[in-house]
Amino acid sequence: MKTVTIDVRPLTDTLGDFTQAWKSGKASAPRISFESPELLFKVLSGKRWKLLSTMTGAGAMSIREAARHVERGVKAVHGDVTALLNAGLLSKTDEGMIVFPYDAIHVDFMLKAA
């Protein structure tokens, strides 16, 4: 199963992991990091989360097909797809279809006292 981890981490930690992977030549597990919980929740709104959930394991599809699956307008879904593409959560195929290339999502962050 191919799982992506979504987490909240400082940019320095993310860059450190990248540098370590680059030097070792070994790819790390798929991870998409956000610098703050606010940014994570801005990018992963409820409707976008539902879109990702619907696309998990579904293979490549058109934006129109994705809109039908989540019962929303194509224009609105197109905006969400663009945001998810920019965040690295969705990919585009050579044919222009969109795909969520993972079988599962693991979300990892901690809220603690300041």
C-alpha positions, 0 to 999 in steps of 0.5 A: 500500500502506498501511503502519503503522510501529511504533517505540520513541520517547520520548513527547516525540518522539511529541508533537512529531510530533503538534504538527507535523502539527497545525500544518501540517494535513498528516497524517503517515504512520501510526505507533504508538510505544511508549516502551520495547522492553519495552512494545512486546514486552508489547503485541506478544506472539508470539500477538498478532503472529500475529493481526496477520499473519493479519488483514493484508489480510483485511478485517473479521472477527468475533473468532470468525472471527479465533480460527478463523484462528489456531486459538485459543480465542475468549476468549483471542483476545478478550483479545488483540484488546482489547489491540490495540484499545487500542494502536491497531493494530486498529479496530472497524467500525460493525457491531462487526467487527474490522479491521487497517486496514493492508496492511503493518507496518514495525517500526523500533527500534535497540538500541545500547550504553548 
